[in-house]
Amino acid sequence: MHLFNKKESEIRAVAEALKSEDVKFVCTGHCTKERAYRILKEELGERLAQLKVGLQIEF
């Protein structure tokens, strides 16, 4: 998600849209950056993870 340069209100709107669609799990990449990731994490909690080298996710 290219959210690194978006307003906080836009980032929160993305999070609300994900919640309203009942998305269970979201992974962000490097384009989200720390600020947007922090805001998304506040909104999505455990539904959100940040992809990093070496990360392993099992479903």
matplotlib code that plots the C-alpha trace (Angstrom):
import matplotlib.pyplot as plt

x = [0.0, 1.5, 0.3, 3.6, 2.6, -1.1, -2.9, -3.8, -7.5, -6.9, -5.0, -7.7, -10.3, -8.3, -8.4, -12.1, -12.7, -10.7, -12.7, -16.0, -15.2, -14.3, -10.7, -9.1, -5.4, -3.3, 0.4, 2.1, 5.4, 8.1, 5.9, 3.7, 6.5, 6.5, 4.0, 1.2, 1.9, 1.6, -1.8, -3.0, -1.9, -3.9, -7.0, -6.5, -4.5, -3.6, -5.1, -2.0, 1.6, 4.5, 6.4, 10.1, 12.9, 12.9, 9.3, 7.4, 3.6, 1.7, -2.0]
y = [0.0, 3.3, 5.2, 6.8, 10.2, 10.2, 12.2, 10.5, 10.7, 8.9, 6.1, 5.7, 5.6, 2.7, 0.9, 1.4, 0.1, -3.0, -3.5, -2.9, -5.6, -7.9, -8.4, -10.9, -10.2, -7.6, -7.4, -4.2, -3.7, -1.1, 1.5, 1.9, 3.2, 3.4, 6.3, 4.8, 1.3, 2.7, 4.3, 1.1, -0.9, 1.3, 0.6, -3.0, -4.5, -8.1, -8.1, -6.3, -7.4, -5.8, -7.9, -8.0, -10.1, -13.5, -13.2, -16.4, -16.5, -19.7, -20.1]
z = [0.0, -1.0, 2.1, 3.1, 1.8, 2.6, 5.3, 8.5, 7.7, 4.4, 6.1, 8.7, 5.9, 4.3, 7.6, 8.0, 4.5, 5.2, 8.5, 6.7, 4.2, 7.0, 5.8, 8.2, 7.6, 5.8, 5.1, 4.2, 2.4, 2.4, 0.6, 3.6, 5.8, 9.6, 10.1, 8.0, 9.5, 13.0, 12.2, 10.5, 13.4, 15.8, 13.7, 12.6, 15.5, 15.0, 11.5, 10.3, 9.8, 8.1, 5.6, 6.2, 4.9, 6.5, 7.8, 7.8, 8.0, 8.5, 8.0]

ax = plt.figure().add_subplot(projection="3d")
ax.plot(x, y, z, "-o")
ax.set_aspect("equal")
plt.show()
